[in-house]
Amino acid sequence: MEVDKKTLQTEKTQITDCDLSEQIKAVTKESHSRAENTQLMLAYQRGQVTLPQYKLLLCSLYKIYEALEEELDRNCSHDGVAPIYFPQELARLESLKKDLEHFYGQNWREQLVVPAATLRYAQRLREIGKDHPEYLVAHAYTRYLGDLSGGQVLGRITQKSLGLKSGEGLVFFTFPAVSSPNLFKQLYRSRMNSIELTAEQREGVLQEAIRAFQFNIEVFDELQNLLSISETKELRQRHKTPSTKTPEAKSAQSLRLSPSLASSSQLLRMLLGVCVALAVGMGIYAF
Ligand code: HEM
């Protein structure tokens, strides 16, 4: 679709330091680098994303976009929302449903795993949709411009690391109605800058953007914790039922020896050493 190219030509594209798009980028710079350095995003950057990680991420993204897009739809004629309301180009909810169905099957809704941090994020989106619709731009910016920026690379990494066929379970990353992500981002920024805000509202939007990044960081951290807990449980289960281990499971288990197990085997070795020393000592004494 040519909406980005044509519309851009007719809109003000000159961006200055005091424009909202520049201020929001500046105040979230540090948060962006913290988000990039979460375990989940680092796994992405190393090209090591796993299927459980991606599936859990899709569940959370579904709850986040469900709240974000419902609130954007409900407030679409609000002065602070109308200029950045692009459901045709940006809406992610339907794509997420397709990806979830691909991985979890038809009854994906019953299988959603949603950490508390995701629920808090969705709750905040609903609160501001009700009390401060002008803050929604901060959340829309954080998610959609992120999806159109680093998100495009993440899509390719997901496909490669999980060995997925092109498009399979990756609809979330595709924006068929955006022919050029860069041009679209320019248009989006100029629309953000056209929103009229009082000084107080502007400050509120900037603070909300930092909050939006923080919510994302907390979601990623909690997803990672959930995965570590389930890995530990799986490991314990394997220890309890040795006869059912497959060779692969065994090698995965030996690779993932927990620190407590490693230290108990060291203790055994030490005890053995003491026994040998005692036996030798007693032998010498007997002579
Ligand atoms: C692996 C992790 C990530 C990488 C490698 C990454 C990379 C990038 C890059 C290269 C850009 C600049 C694109 C450009 O100038 O056109 C960008 C922009 C952006 N990213 Fe990320 N990103 C990551 C994670 C995130 C996360 C987790 C979020 C938020 C949830 C996010 C939100 C944004 C936003 C809002 C922008 C637009 C900034 C602006 O132009 O105002 N990114 N990202």
Boltz pocket constraint, residues with backbone or C-beta under 6 A from the ligand:
constraints:
  - pocket:
      binder: B
      contacts: [[A, 21], [A, 24], [A, 25], [A, 32], [A, 35], [A, 36], [A, 41], [A, 42], [A, 44], [A, 45], [A, 141], [A, 142], [A, 143], [A, 145], [A, 146], [A, 147], [A, 149], [A, 150], [A, 151], [A, 212], [A, 213], [A, 216]]
      max_distance: 6.0
